[in-house]
């Protein structure tokens, strides 16, 4: 059973190379655009503006790049669905159905994406295509597999059964996106989203979500403004060496403290299993 795998992700130098190639194409065309490169989760790695680009295009470039990354396809395909009558595509979570986002791939795996905004859709896309054609570098990171996520979540579920509680348990990847969820029959419905929020917080901030609850209740209420952070204990990172490969979230036990304890049990269980796998 493989608990973690290696994933390539575009790095800073790689993003700079893609941006440089796209910027060169933009200058040759006299285009005034924003250029954005994101990682596979759709988070910004690098961004640049050519002289004269309209301010409104800044966020649009990010949206196009994110769409190409998380849907693993050019954003043009999303716009064409809408244009061809599939209006429901506009409701897809995280999608910006606008031409100009192109995935960046290595060995058939999406390692990021580039988005361009500022000129016509076709011109934006051509610039992104030029950027994607550049030689770019990536960094390899360990990430939680489906089997690893299930192992961690089910370790928590087993411990919960022994305690006579029925919380909802989630395991997410390093970008905070759900991989596996356990929802016992007796679990409260409200805990489904809460457990994901806790796990996401622990994954993307690389620390237990309890840290943020302590900040918020300990005199720093501004911690509530931290993007995508939920200040509720019960989220614990899953570490492999020096890397956070995912996180476990628990919600719905008898208390917040017990949520935290159970999440720790899951993180410790997979850490132990990974240690044995390395030694073997």
N, C-alpha and C positions, 0 to 999 in steps of 0.2 A: 504494500500500500504506500503510494507516494504522497507524503503530507505537504511537501512544498515542491515547487518547480522553479526554474529560472526563466525570467521574462526580460526581454530587451525593451528598454524605454529610451526615447530620444533624450540626450543629455544637453547641457548648456552649449557646448561647442557645436554639437550637431544642429541645434536650433539656430545658432548663429549662422551656420553654413547655409541652411535652408532660407533663412531670412535674406542673407546676402544675395543669393541667386534670384530670389523673387524680387528684391529691390532693384537689381540690375535690369531685370526684364521690365519692371515698372518704369524705370528711367528711360529705357530705350523706346518705350511706347508713349512717354510723356504723361504717364498715369500718376494721379495724385491719390494715394491709397494708404490705408492702414494694413499692416501685415502682422499676423499673430500665429505663433506656433504653440500647440498644447500637447500635453502628455496623453496617454491612452484613456485617462479618466476625464479628459476635457479641461484640465487645469492649465493655466498659462505658464509657459516656460520662457518665452521671449516675445517681444512686441516692438514694432518700429513704425514710424510714420514718415512718409515722404513729404517734402515741402508742399504746402498748399492743400493737403488732404482735409476734407470736411470732418469736423469733430464728431459728428453723429456716427461716422463709420468705425470709430474705435470699438464700440461694443458689438457692432454688427460683425466685425472681423472675428472677434472672440466667439460669437455665437455660431458662425459658419464653421470655424475650426473645431469647436466642441462637437457640433453635429456630425461632422465627418469622422471624428475620433470615436465617439461612443456608439454610433450606428454602423461603423466600419464600412463606409461607402462615401462616395462624393455627395456633398449636400445637394448637388443638382438633382440627384435621383429623388430626393424628398420634394423639391419644388415641382418636379415633373409630375409626381403623384397628385399634387394639389391641382396643378394646371389641367391635368387630364380628368379631373372630376372627383378625385378622392379627397374631399374636403376634410374628412375625419383625420387625415394625417396632420393637420394643424394642431390637433390635441395631443400628439405624441409628446410625452414628457422629455424635456431637454432638447427638442428638435427646433431648429430654425430652418424652415423650408425655403432656403435662399441659396442660389448658386454661388460658388466661390470657395467652398471648403473641400480640401483634398486630403485623403489619408496618407500617412507616411508608413511604408511597410518594409519589413526585413524578414525574409524567409516566409512570406505569406502571412505574417502576423503584424497587425497594426501597432506601431510603436509611438504614434502621435499623429498630428495632423496640422495642416496650415490653412488659414483662412485669410482671404483678401476682401476688402470692401472699399468702395470709393468711386468706381467707374461703372460701366455697364456690367451686367452679370457675366457675359461672355469674356469681357476683358479681365474682370476679377478672377475668373476661373483660369484663364490662360496664365496669369501671373502666378497663381498658386501651383499650377502644373509645372511651371518653370522651377519654382522653389522645390517641389517634391522630387524633381529630377536630379537635384544636386547630390553629390556624395556627402553623406552626413554620418556622424558617429552616434553610437548608442552606448548606454551602460546596462550591464546585466544585473538584475536584482532577484533575490529569492522572493517568491510570493506563495501564499496559501493556495493549495489546490482544493477542488471540491471535496476530495476524500479527507484532506486535512481539516477543512471547515466542519465537515460532518463529525469527524473524530472529536474535535474540541467541543462542539455543541452537544453531542450525545454524552460526553463525559460529564457535562454540567447536568444534563437531564437525568442521568443515573444518580448523581449525588442528590438532586432535588427529590427524586422518588424516595430515597432513603430517609430524607428529612420530612417527608410528608407534605411537600409543597409542590406547586405546579406553575412555575414561572414560564414565560416565553423566553427562548434563548436564540440568539442570532450570532452568526459568524460572518464577518465582512472581509473584503480584500484591503490592501493598503490605501486604496482610494476611498474607502468607506462604503463601497457598494456591496449589497447583500449577496452572499454565496449560499448560505444554508440557514434554515430556520426551523426550530422545534416549537410547536404550539400544542401543549397537552389539552385534552378535552376540557379539563377544569380551569384552564387559564383564562384570565380576564382579557377581553378583546382589546381594551385600551393599551395593554402592554405590548402589542405587536409592533406598533410604530415606535414606542418608547425604547424598546430594546435595540432596535436598529439605530435610533438616534444616539444611544449610549455607545454602541459599538463603533459607529462612524466617528464620533468625537475622539474616542481612544485611538483609532487608526490614523486619522489625518493629523492629529496633534501629537501623536507618538507618546502618549502618557495616559494614565487612568483618568476617566472622566470625573472621578472623585476630586481631582485637583481643582477642577473648575467649580465644583459645588463648594469646596472649601474657600475658594477665592471670593465667590459671590456672597457667601454667608459670613465671611470673615472680614468684611470691610471693603471689598472691592466689587461693588455691584456692576461696575462697568464691564466686568468679565462677560456679562450677558450680551454684550455687543460683539463678541468674537464670532466671526463668520462660521456658521455651521456647527458651532459648539453648543452642546446641551449640558448645562451644569447639574447633572444628576449622576450620582455614583452608581456603578454597575457596569461600566465599560472598562475593559482591560486590554492593553495591547498584547499581541502574540509576537514574541521575538524569536529570531533565529540568528544566532551570532550577534552582530551589531545592527541588524536590520529588523524593522517592524514589518512582518509579512502579512499582517491582518489584525483583527481584534475580535473579542467576544463580548457580547452584551447580554445582560440579564435584567428582566423586569417582571415584577409580580410575585416575588416571594413574600415572606411575612414582614420584611422591613427592608429599607434601603441598604442597611448594613449587610443583610443576608444576600441581597442582590450582588453586592460587591464581593462577598465571600465566595459565592458560587461562580462568579465570573473568574475569580482568581483560581479556583479549582480547575476550570477549563483551560486557562492559560498555562497553568503548571502541568497539567496532564499532557498537553501536546508538546510542551517544552521538554518534558522527560522523554517522550516518545522520539522526538527529534534527536535528542542527545544519544539515545540508544542506537538510532539509525546511523549516526555519524561514527560512533565507536565500532559498529559492525562493519 
